[in-house]
Amino acid sequence: MFTLLALVSCGAGDTSATKDTATSAANLLSAPALTAAGTGSDVSYVFPDTGWYWNPAEGGRGFAIERQGDKIFLSGFLYESNGHPTWYVSTMEMQSNKQFIGALARFAGGQSLTGDYKGATQSQVGYAVLSFVSPTEGTLYVTPDTGENAVTVKLQRFPISSPTPFLASAASFQNGWWWSDKEGGRGYFIEVQGNQAFVGSFMYDTAGEPTWYVSSANLSAPNKLSGSLQEYAGGQTLVGGYKSAAPKANAGNMNFSFTAADAATMTLPNGKAVQLSRFGFSTTNSSAPPSVTCTPPQILQNGACTTANAPVPIRPVFYFTTTPVPSGNYYGVMLCYSGPYECDTLVDSIFVSNEELQDPDTAEALIYAKSVAEEFRQIIDRLWRAKTYPSRSALAAAFRTAIQNNLANQGKTAVNDATNYLMTAGYPAASTSAPVTPTCYAPQVPQNGICVTPPKPVTCTAPQILSNGSCVTPLPLNVKPIYGAFGIAPPESHKQFSDDICDSWQVIGAPVVLSTCTTKSGYWGYEVIENRSATRATICYKAYFHSGAAPDKGCYYYMKSMEIMRPYCPDCGSKKGGARQIDLIEFTPQ
């Protein structure tokens, strides 16, 4: 249980681990770039250990990583913006410096935990870059297709065994990815430390949306593993700030019996047995869910045919640095593509003395430069949302030329120069006048310039009707309503006021009924409440008055069955009569 809570629901909430490691200097004019720590050609990384990874400051989401040869298969379990659990996967190709790059995919429509097989469909959500400085420490850099800012996640191995982490295990089977080749589209990641294991199950709910279960499992024998399946909800999204997740439901127990190092029988909570094998993804003849046949030179990647070694557009990020020295500050800015290790220098760094920092003109230049930096970020945002990707050299040349021209003419032309340069090069989305509509993948749709998941429509089956977003059963309208108005007798004895009679009923939800009174000729009406439950009930409401006065809250704590009550109207005289609207806010049978 300690292991489960640590990876899935805990975390201090400190998001500092995801912030840029370079400190902001607020400047572009005074701050052309410091030389980066290295470039892609002179930085060499190491291979990661297979296992579970996390950021301890962002508990609630985790990443399963396995390397086979020159590929890594990665999956992240996390949450949608509405709190629903979701997961993404990527088959990542190794680069010459042992960095891994691949498309990030979302699957939907596939097989649920205990349901029959259904093939899943794929949509791309972004690109991912993974690099490790030690076998247990690395960085995941994600560029979303939605046009949102790129994110950097610091990763380290997750300690499963307790109290001593990373214990060697006597398990007779392999850690890593498992699946059924007859039920492609869902998979299982298993890692054992000592006699404790952490298992992630990636599949779909009954509506076809991606979901996942995690289990702190126990190794009862070298070839036996079992644990309960726990669901979580409400945690951190891929690009959002830290949010603590909460347990959602327990789906029952899952058991594994391993017949070989790469073969097993999995028993689901409903007793169904599924044959599993190790998932092979490092060679072109290995299969991946869902099954697709590709024609050379294309290869299978994330369930779709793609061109091998196709260039991957990685969204750049501005890194600002301030290097203080006793006599002043060095300012710099870098255009970086995979964290602070692969950056382009736009201009040489600039030194500003302590005396110059006190000059009002310097302060004004720093303010202007900060606004230019923000405009440059917005240019990149528009280009990526439009899915028009300038080459690395073209983008660097546009910004570098604009900065150098600005320094030379001492004007405020940097943003216009960069925009015009890119538009001339064939990228009209650089301009604010160009309409940019993001490309969204089902079920998401474009809304206000970003991709969002629309709410599911509520459809009611007769005799139920839709009321306040829920399906309710309407009650038969067989009780004559009570009529009245402040200051006059009931309309039954004043036929000339027949227009005031209220003969419509509003069903809020069984078993409470309201009559909604509308008036004409300036007379004030009111509503009544009827309790149609079989017992007494507590019924609370808010009454809104014709005068526009603030609503009054009232409660009938022991209202009898079939009793009809008139909402309480304190100081009706000053509020000019009865209520024009009643909102039910509580119904509790006694």
C-alpha positions as CSV (number, residue, x, y, z in Angstrom):
1,M,0.0,0.0,0.0
2,F,2.9,2.4,0.7
3,T,4.2,1.8,-2.8
4,L,0.8,2.4,-4.4
5,L,0.1,5.6,-2.5
6,A,3.6,7.0,-3.1
7,L,3.6,6.7,-6.9
8,V,-0.1,7.4,-7.5
9,S,-1.6,9.7,-4.9
10,C,1.2,11.4,-3.0
11,G,3.7,14.2,-3.6
12,A,4.6,17.4,-1.9
13,G,3.1,19.5,-4.7
14,D,6.4,21.4,-5.3
15,T,6.5,22.0,-9.1
16,S,9.9,23.5,-9.0
17,A,11.3,20.4,-10.6
18,T,9.5,21.2,-13.8
19,K,10.7,24.8,-14.1
20,D,13.4,25.9,-16.5
21,T,16.8,25.4,-14.9
22,A,18.0,28.6,-16.4
23,T,16.9,31.7,-14.5
24,S,14.9,34.4,-16.2
25,A,16.8,37.7,-17.0
26,A,13.8,39.5,-18.5
27,N,15.8,40.5,-21.6
28,L,16.4,40.2,-25.2
29,L,18.1,43.4,-26.2
30,S,20.6,43.3,-23.5
31,A,20.5,39.6,-23.4
32,P,21.6,37.8,-26.5
33,A,22.7,34.2,-25.8
34,L,25.2,32.6,-23.6
35,T,26.8,29.5,-25.1
36,A,24.8,26.4,-24.3
37,A,26.3,23.7,-22.1
38,G,26.5,21.6,-25.2
39,T,24.8,20.6,-28.4
40,G,23.3,17.5,-29.7
41,S,26.6,16.5,-31.4
42,D,28.8,16.7,-28.3
43,V,26.5,15.5,-25.5
44,S,26.3,11.8,-25.0
45,Y,23.7,10.2,-22.8
46,V,23.4,6.7,-21.2
47,F,20.8,3.9,-21.5
48,P,18.1,3.8,-18.8
49,D,17.3,0.8,-16.6
50,T,13.9,-0.8,-17.4
51,G,11.4,0.1,-14.8
52,W,8.9,2.6,-13.3
53,Y,9.9,6.3,-13.2
54,W,8.4,9.4,-11.5
55,N,9.1,12.9,-10.3
56,P,8.9,12.8,-6.5
57,A,7.6,16.4,-6.5
58,E,4.7,15.4,-8.8
59,G,3.3,12.2,-7.3
60,G,0.2,10.9,-8.9
61,R,1.5,10.1,-12.3
62,G,4.2,7.7,-13.5
63,F,6.1,6.6,-16.5
64,A,6.9,3.0,-17.6
65,I,10.2,2.7,-19.6
66,E,11.7,-0.3,-21.3
67,R,14.6,-0.3,-23.8
68,Q,15.1,-3.1,-26.4
69,G,18.1,-2.4,-28.6
70,D,17.8,1.0,-30.3
71,K,14.2,1.6,-29.2
72,I,12.3,2.5,-26.0
73,F,8.6,1.8,-25.4
74,L,7.3,4.5,-23.0
75,S,3.9,4.9,-21.4
76,G,2.7,7.6,-19.0
77,F,-0.3,7.2,-16.8
78,L,-1.8,10.6,-15.8
79,Y,-5.1,12.5,-16.2
80,E,-7.3,14.5,-18.6
81,S,-8.2,18.2,-17.8
82,N,-11.5,16.9,-16.5
83,G,-9.8,14.6,-14.0
84,H,-10.4,11.3,-15.9
85,P,-7.5,9.0,-16.0
86,T,-5.7,8.6,-19.3
87,W,-2.4,7.3,-20.8
88,Y,-0.1,8.0,-23.7
89,V,2.5,5.8,-25.4
90,S,5.5,6.3,-27.6
91,T,7.9,4.0,-29.5
92,M,11.1,6.1,-29.4
93,E,14.0,5.8,-31.8
94,M,17.6,6.2,-30.5
95,Q,19.6,9.1,-31.9
96,S,23.4,9.1,-32.4
97,N,23.9,10.6,-28.9
98,K,21.7,7.9,-27.2
99,Q,18.8,10.3,-26.9
100,F,15.4,8.9,-27.8
101,I,12.7,10.7,-29.9
102,G,9.3,9.6,-30.9
103,A,5.7,10.5,-31.5
104,L,3.4,10.5,-28.5
105,A,0.1,8.7,-29.1
106,R,-3.3,8.4,-27.4
107,F,-5.5,5.3,-28.0
108,A,-9.2,5.0,-27.6
109,G,-12.1,2.7,-28.3
110,G,-10.5,-0.5,-27.3
111,Q,-11.1,-3.4,-24.9
112,S,-12.2,-2.8,-21.3
113,L,-10.9,-4.7,-18.3
114,T,-13.4,-7.6,-18.5
115,G,-15.0,-6.8,-21.9
116,D,-14.6,-8.6,-25.2
117,Y,-11.9,-7.6,-27.6
118,K,-12.3,-4.4,-29.7
119,G,-9.6,-2.9,-31.8
120,A,-8.4,0.5,-30.6
121,T,-7.8,3.7,-32.7
122,Q,-4.8,6.0,-32.5
123,S,-4.4,9.7,-32.5
124,Q,-1.1,11.7,-32.1
125,V,-0.9,14.1,-29.2
126,G,2.6,15.4,-29.6
127,Y,6.3,14.5,-29.7
128,A,8.6,13.3,-26.9
129,V,12.3,13.4,-26.3
130,L,13.9,11.2,-23.6
131,S,17.5,11.4,-22.4
132,F,19.3,9.9,-19.4
133,V,22.4,11.2,-17.6
134,S,22.6,8.0,-15.5
135,P,20.8,4.7,-15.7
136,T,18.2,5.9,-13.1
137,E,17.9,9.7,-13.8
138,G,16.6,11.4,-16.9
139,T,14.5,14.1,-18.5
140,L,11.3,13.7,-20.6
141,Y,10.6,16.7,-22.9
142,V,7.2,16.8,-24.5
143,T,5.9,19.1,-27.2
144,P,2.1,18.9,-27.4
145,D,0.3,19.0,-30.7
146,T,-2.3,21.3,-29.2
147,G,0.0,24.3,-29.3
148,E,0.5,24.4,-25.6
149,N,3.9,25.2,-24.2
150,A,6.4,22.3,-24.1
151,V,7.0,20.7,-20.8
152,T,10.0,19.2,-19.1
153,V,9.6,16.4,-16.6
154,K,12.6,15.3,-14.5
155,L,12.5,11.5,-13.9
156,Q,14.1,9.1,-11.5
157,R,13.6,5.4,-10.7
158,F,10.7,4.7,-8.4
159,P,11.6,2.7,-5.3
160,I,9.1,-0.2,-5.0
161,S,10.6,-2.5,-2.4
162,S,10.3,-1.3,1.2
163,P,12.0,-0.5,3.5
164,T,15.1,-1.1,1.4
165,P,14.5,0.2,-2.2
166,F,15.7,-1.5,-5.4
167,L,16.2,-5.0,-3.9
168,A,17.2,-7.8,-6.2
169,S,14.3,-10.2,-6.9
170,A,14.0,-13.9,-7.2
171,A,11.2,-13.6,-9.8
172,S,11.5,-16.2,-12.6
173,F,10.1,-13.8,-15.2
174,Q,11.2,-10.6,-16.9
175,N,10.4,-7.0,-15.9
176,G,8.9,-4.9,-18.7
177,W,6.0,-4.8,-21.1
178,W,3.5,-7.8,-21.4
179,W,0.5,-8.2,-23.7
180,S,-1.8,-10.7,-25.4
181,D,-1.1,-10.7,-29.2
182,K,-4.8,-11.8,-29.6
183,E,-6.0,-8.7,-27.7
184,G,-3.8,-5.9,-29.0
185,G,-4.5,-2.4,-27.8
186,R,-4.0,-2.9,-24.1
187,G,-0.8,-3.8,-22.2
188,Y,0.7,-4.4,-18.8
189,F,4.0,-3.2,-17.3
190,I,5.4,-5.2,-14.5
191,E,8.4,-4.4,-12.3
192,V,9.5,-6.5,-9.3
193,Q,11.9,-5.4,-6.5
194,G,12.5,-7.9,-3.8
195,N,9.1,-9.6,-3.3
196,Q,7.1,-6.5,-4.1
197,A,5.9,-5.4,-7.5
198,F,4.2,-2.5,-9.1
199,V,1.9,-3.3,-12.1
200,G,0.3,-0.9,-14.5
201,S,-2.6,-2.0,-16.7
202,F,-3.4,0.2,-19.7
203,M,-6.8,-0.2,-21.4
204,Y,-10.2,1.4,-21.8
205,D,-13.4,2.0,-19.9
206,T,-16.8,0.8,-21.1
207,A,-17.3,4.0,-23.0
208,G,-14.0,3.4,-24.9
209,E,-12.0,6.2,-23.2
210,P,-8.5,5.3,-22.2
211,T,-8.1,4.4,-18.5
212,W,-5.6,2.6,-16.3
213,Y,-5.3,0.5,-13.1
214,V,-2.3,0.2,-10.9
215,S,-1.5,-2.5,-8.4
216,S,1.0,-2.9,-5.5
217,A,1.4,-6.6,-6.0
218,N,3.1,-9.3,-3.9
219,L,5.4,-12.1,-5.2
220,S,4.1,-15.2,-3.4
221,A,6.5,-17.5,-5.3
222,P,9.1,-16.9,-8.0
223,N,6.4,-17.4,-10.7
224,K,3.3,-16.0,-8.8
225,L,2.2,-12.4,-8.6
226,S,-1.1,-11.0,-7.4
227,G,-2.6,-7.7,-6.3
228,S,-5.8,-5.5,-6.3
229,L,-6.5,-3.1,-9.2
230,Q,-6.9,0.5,-8.0
231,E,-8.3,3.4,-10.0
232,Y,-7.4,7.1,-9.4
233,A,-8.8,10.4,-10.7
234,G,-8.4,14.1,-10.5
235,G,-4.6,14.4,-10.8
236,Q,-2.0,16.2,-12.9
237,T,-2.4,16.5,-16.7
238,L,0.5,16.1,-19.2
239,V,1.1,19.9,-19.4
240,G,-0.6,21.2,-16.3
241,G,0.6,22.1,-12.8
242,Y,0.7,19.7,-9.9
243,K,-2.6,18.3,-8.6
244,S,-2.9,15.6,-6.0
245,A,-4.9,12.5,-7.3
246,A,-7.5,10.7,-5.2
247,P,-8.6,7.0,-5.2
248,K,-11.6,6.4,-7.4
249,A,-12.5,2.7,-7.1
250,N,-11.1,-0.8,-6.6
251,A,-11.8,-3.1,-9.6
252,G,-10.9,-6.4,-7.9
253,N,-7.8,-8.7,-7.9
254,M,-5.6,-9.6,-10.8
255,N,-3.3,-12.7,-10.7
256,F,-0.3,-13.7,-12.8
257,S,1.1,-17.2,-13.1
258,F,4.4,-17.2,-15.2
259,T,5.1,-20.4,-17.1
260,A,8.4,-19.0,-18.5
261,A,10.5,-15.9,-18.4
262,D,8.5,-14.5,-21.2
263,A,5.1,-16.3,-20.9
264,A,2.3,-16.1,-18.4
265,T,-1.4,-16.6,-17.6
266,M,-3.2,-13.6,-16.3
267,T,-6.5,-14.1,-14.4
268,L,-8.9,-11.1,-14.4
269,P,-11.3,-10.1,-11.6
270,N,-14.2,-11.9,-13.4
271,G,-12.1,-15.2,-13.5
272,K,-11.3,-15.0,-17.2
273,A,-7.8,-16.3,-18.1
274,V,-5.7,-14.5,-20.7
275,Q,-2.4,-15.8,-22.1
276,L,0.3,-13.1,-22.0
277,S,3.8,-12.9,-23.5
278,R,6.6,-10.3,-23.5
279,F,6.0,-7.5,-25.9
280,G,8.7,-7.2,-28.5
281,F,9.1,-3.8,-30.2
282,S,12.8,-3.5,-31.1
283,T,12.7,-5.1,-34.5
284,T,10.6,-4.3,-37.6
285,N,9.0,-7.7,-37.6
286,S,7.6,-7.3,-34.0
287,S,3.9,-6.6,-33.8
288,A,2.3,-3.7,-31.9
289,P,-1.3,-3.1,-31.1
290,P,-3.4,-2.6,-33.1
291,S,-2.1,-4.9,-35.9
292,V,-1.2,-3.0,-39.1
293,T,0.7,-4.2,-42.2
294,C,3.1,-1.6,-43.5
295,T,4.6,-1.3,-47.0
296,P,8.4,-0.6,-47.1
297,P,10.0,1.9,-46.6
298,Q,7.4,2.6,-44.0
299,I,7.5,0.9,-40.6
300,L,5.0,0.2,-37.8
301,Q,5.2,2.7,-35.0
302,N,2.6,3.3,-32.3
303,G,0.1,1.3,-34.3
304,A,0.4,3.3,-37.5
305,C,2.7,3.2,-40.6
306,T,5.3,5.9,-40.6
307,T,8.4,6.7,-42.6
308,A,11.5,5.5,-40.8
309,N,13.8,8.3,-39.6
310,A,11.3,11.0,-40.6
311,P,12.4,14.3,-39.0
312,V,10.6,15.1,-35.8
313,P,9.6,18.7,-35.3
314,I,10.5,19.6,-31.7
315,R,9.1,22.8,-30.4
316,P,11.9,25.2,-29.2
317,V,11.9,27.1,-25.9
318,F,13.6,30.3,-24.9
319,Y,16.1,29.9,-22.1
320,F,17.1,33.2,-20.4
321,T,20.2,33.3,-18.1
322,T,21.6,35.8,-15.7
323,T,25.2,35.3,-14.6
324,P,26.0,37.7,-11.8
325,V,29.6,38.8,-11.1
326,P,30.8,41.4,-8.6
327,S,30.8,44.2,-11.1
328,G,27.5,43.5,-12.8
329,N,25.5,40.8,-14.8
330,Y,26.0,38.9,-17.9
331,Y,22.7,38.4,-19.8
332,G,21.9,35.8,-22.4
333,V,19.2,34.0,-24.3
334,M,19.2,30.6,-26.0
335,L,16.8,29.0,-28.4
336,C,16.7,25.4,-27.1
337,Y,15.2,22.2,-28.6
338,S,15.7,19.4,-26.0
339,G,16.2,21.1,-22.7
340,P,19.2,23.3,-22.0
341,Y,21.6,20.8,-23.8
342,E,20.8,21.5,-27.4
343,C,20.6,25.2,-28.0
344,D,21.3,27.8,-30.7
345,T,23.1,31.0,-29.7
346,L,21.4,34.1,-31.2
347,V,24.0,36.7,-30.4
348,D,27.0,37.0,-28.1
349,S,26.2,37.5,-24.4
350,I,26.2,41.1,-23.1
351,F,27.7,42.4,-19.9
352,V,25.8,45.2,-18.0
353,S,27.7,46.9,-15.2
354,N,26.1,47.7,-11.8
355,E,26.3,51.4,-12.7
356,E,24.5,50.8,-16.0
357,L,21.8,48.9,-14.2
358,Q,21.0,52.0,-12.3
359,D,20.4,54.0,-15.5
360,P,16.7,54.6,-16.4
361,D,17.5,54.0,-20.1
362,T,18.8,50.6,-19.3
363,A,15.7,49.8,-17.3
364,E,13.5,50.9,-20.2
365,A,15.5,48.7,-22.6
366,L,15.1,45.7,-20.3
367,I,11.4,46.2,-20.2
368,Y,11.2,46.4,-23.9
369,A,13.3,43.3,-24.4
370,K,11.0,41.3,-22.0
371,S,8.1,42.2,-24.2
372,V,10.0,41.1,-27.3
373,A,10.8,37.8,-25.7
374,E,7.1,37.3,-25.0
375,E,6.1,38.2,-28.6
376,F,8.7,35.7,-29.9
377,R,7.2,32.9,-27.8
378,Q,3.8,33.8,-29.2
379,I,5.2,33.6,-32.8
380,I,6.4,30.0,-32.0
381,D,3.0,29.2,-30.5
382,R,1.2,30.3,-33.6
383,L,3.5,28.4,-35.9
384,W,3.1,25.1,-33.9
385,R,-0.6,25.5,-33.6
386,A,-0.8,25.9,-37.4
387,K,1.5,22.8,-37.7
388,T,3.9,24.8,-39.9
389,Y,7.4,24.1,-38.6
390,P,10.3,26.3,-39.8
391,S,13.6,24.5,-39.9
392,R,15.8,25.0,-36.9
393,S,18.2,27.2,-39.0
394,A,15.3,29.3,-40.4
395,L,13.8,30.0,-37.0
396,A,17.1,30.9,-35.5
397,A,18.0,33.1,-38.4
398,A,14.7,35.0,-38.1
399,F,15.1,35.8,-34.5
400,R,18.9,36.4,-34.7
401,T,18.5,38.8,-37.6
402,A,15.7,40.7,-35.9
403,I,17.7,41.1,-32.7
404,Q,20.8,42.2,-34.6
405,N,18.8,44.7,-36.7
406,N,17.2,46.1,-33.5
407,L,20.6,46.5,-31.8
408,A,21.9,48.3,-34.9
409,N,19.0,50.8,-35.5
410,Q,18.2,51.3,-31.8
411,G,14.5,51.2,-32.7
412,K,11.7,48.9,-31.6
413,T,11.5,46.7,-34.7
414,A,12.5,43.2,-33.5
415,V,9.0,41.7,-33.5
416,N,8.0,43.1,-37.0
417,D,11.4,42.1,-38.4
418,A,11.1,38.5,-37.2
419,T,7.5,38.2,-38.4
420,N,8.2,39.6,-41.8
421,Y,11.3,37.3,-42.2
422,L,9.2,34.2,-41.4
423,M,6.3,35.3,-43.6
424,T,8.6,35.9,-46.5
425,A,10.1,32.4,-45.9
426,G,6.6,30.9,-46.4
427,Y,5.2,30.8,-42.8
428,P,2.2,33.1,-42.7
429,A,1.1,31.8,-39.3
430,A,3.9,33.9,-37.8
431,S,1.6,36.9,-38.2
432,T,-1.1,37.8,-35.7
433,S,-3.4,38.5,-38.7
434,A,-3.3,34.9,-39.9
435,P,-6.1,32.7,-38.5
436,V,-4.7,29.7,-36.7
437,T,-7.0,26.7,-36.0
438,P,-5.3,23.8,-34.3
439,T,-5.6,20.3,-35.7
440,C,-7.4,18.2,-33.1
441,Y,-7.7,14.5,-32.9
442,A,-11.0,12.8,-32.0
443,P,-12.7,13.1,-29.6
444,Q,-11.2,16.5,-29.1
445,V,-12.4,19.6,-31.1
446,P,-11.0,23.1,-31.6
447,Q,-12.3,25.7,-29.2
448,N,-10.9,29.2,-28.6
449,G,-7.6,28.2,-30.3
450,I,-7.0,25.0,-28.4
451,C,-8.1,21.4,-28.5
452,V,-10.7,20.4,-25.9
453,T,-12.7,17.3,-25.1
454,P,-16.4,18.2,-25.5
455,P,-18.7,17.0,-22.7
456,K,-20.7,13.9,-23.5
457,P,-24.3,14.7,-24.3
458,V,-26.9,13.3,-21.9
459,T,-29.6,11.3,-23.7
460,C,-32.7,10.2,-21.7
461,T,-34.8,7.2,-22.4
462,A,-38.6,7.7,-22.2
463,P,-40.4,8.1,-19.8
464,Q,-37.4,10.0,-18.3
465,I,-36.7,13.6,-19.2
466,L,-33.7,15.8,-19.0
467,S,-33.7,18.1,-16.0
468,N,-30.7,20.1,-14.7
469,G,-28.3,17.9,-16.7
470,S,-29.7,14.6,-15.3
471,C,-32.4,12.1,-16.4
472,V,-35.4,12.1,-14.0
473,T,-38.8,10.5,-14.1
474,P,-41.6,13.1,-14.4
475,L,-44.6,12.7,-12.1
476,P,-48.2,12.7,-13.3
477,L,-49.7,16.2,-13.2
478,N,-52.9,15.1,-11.5
479,V,-53.0,17.6,-8.6
480,K,-54.6,21.0,-9.1
481,P,-52.1,23.7,-8.2
482,I,-52.9,26.4,-5.6
483,Y,-53.1,29.9,-6.9
484,G,-52.6,33.2,-5.2
485,A,-51.2,36.7,-5.3
486,F,-50.0,39.1,-2.7
487,G,-52.7,41.6,-1.8
488,I,-55.6,39.9,-3.7
489,A,-57.9,37.0,-3.0
490,P,-57.3,33.7,-4.8
491,P,-58.2,34.0,-8.5
492,E,-61.1,31.5,-8.2
493,S,-63.2,34.4,-6.7
494,H,-61.9,37.0,-9.1
495,K,-62.6,35.8,-12.5
496,Q,-61.6,39.1,-14.0
497,F,-58.0,38.2,-13.1
498,S,-58.1,34.9,-14.9
499,D,-54.9,35.8,-16.7
500,D,-53.1,35.5,-13.3
501,I,-54.0,31.9,-13.0
502,C,-50.9,29.6,-13.0
503,D,-51.7,26.3,-14.5
504,S,-48.3,25.0,-15.4
505,W,-46.1,22.7,-13.3
506,Q,-42.3,22.3,-13.4
507,V,-40.9,18.9,-12.5
508,I,-37.6,19.4,-10.7
509,G,-37.1,15.7,-9.9
510,A,-39.2,13.0,-8.2
511,P,-40.7,13.2,-5.7
512,V,-40.8,17.0,-5.4
513,V,-43.1,19.1,-7.6
514,L,-43.2,22.9,-8.0
515,S,-45.8,25.0,-9.6
516,T,-44.3,28.0,-11.5
517,C,-46.5,31.0,-11.5
518,T,-46.4,33.8,-14.1
519,T,-48.5,36.9,-13.8
520,K,-49.9,39.6,-16.1
521,S,-51.3,43.1,-15.4
522,G,-48.7,43.8,-12.7
523,Y,-50.0,41.3,-10.1
524,W,-47.4,39.3,-8.2
525,G,-47.6,35.5,-8.1
526,Y,-45.9,32.8,-6.1
527,E,-45.1,29.1,-6.3
528,V,-46.0,26.1,-4.1
529,I,-44.1,23.0,-3.2
530,E,-45.6,19.5,-3.0
531,N,-43.9,16.5,-1.4
532,R,-45.0,13.4,-3.3
533,S,-42.6,11.0,-1.4
534,A,-44.1,8.2,0.7
535,T,-42.5,9.6,3.9
536,R,-41.7,12.9,5.5
537,A,-38.8,14.8,4.0
538,T,-36.5,17.7,4.4
539,I,-37.0,20.0,1.5
540,C,-34.9,23.2,1.1
541,Y,-35.3,25.8,-1.6
542,K,-34.3,29.3,-2.7
543,A,-37.1,31.8,-3.6
544,Y,-36.5,34.6,-6.0
545,F,-38.8,37.6,-5.8
546,H,-40.4,39.8,-8.5
547,S,-38.8,42.9,-7.0
548,G,-35.3,41.5,-7.8
549,A,-34.5,41.2,-4.1
550,A,-31.8,38.7,-3.1
551,P,-33.2,35.1,-2.8
552,D,-34.3,33.8,0.5
553,K,-33.4,30.2,1.6
554,G,-36.0,28.2,3.3
555,C,-36.4,24.6,4.6
556,Y,-39.3,22.4,5.6
557,Y,-37.6,19.9,7.8
558,Y,-40.5,17.5,8.4
559,M,-42.8,18.1,5.4
560,K,-45.5,15.4,5.3
561,S,-46.1,13.1,2.4
562,M,-48.5,14.7,-0.2
563,E,-48.4,18.0,1.7
564,I,-48.5,21.2,-0.2
565,M,-46.6,24.2,1.2
566,R,-46.3,27.9,0.2
567,P,-42.6,29.1,0.3
568,Y,-41.9,31.3,3.2
569,C,-41.7,35.0,2.2
570,P,-40.2,37.2,5.0
571,D,-41.2,40.8,4.6
572,C,-43.2,40.2,1.5
573,G,-44.5,43.8,1.6
574,S,-41.1,45.3,0.9
575,K,-40.4,42.6,-1.7
576,K,-43.7,43.2,-3.5
577,G,-45.3,39.8,-3.2
578,G,-44.6,36.3,-3.8
579,A,-41.7,34.5,-5.6
580,R,-41.3,34.3,-9.3
581,Q,-38.9,31.3,-9.3
582,I,-38.2,28.4,-6.9
583,D,-34.9,26.4,-7.0
584,L,-34.9,23.1,-5.2
585,I,-31.5,22.7,-3.4
586,E,-32.1,19.7,-1.1
587,F,-34.5,16.7,-0.8
588,T,-33.7,14.2,2.0
589,P,-36.3,11.6,3.0
590,Q,-36.7,11.2,6.8
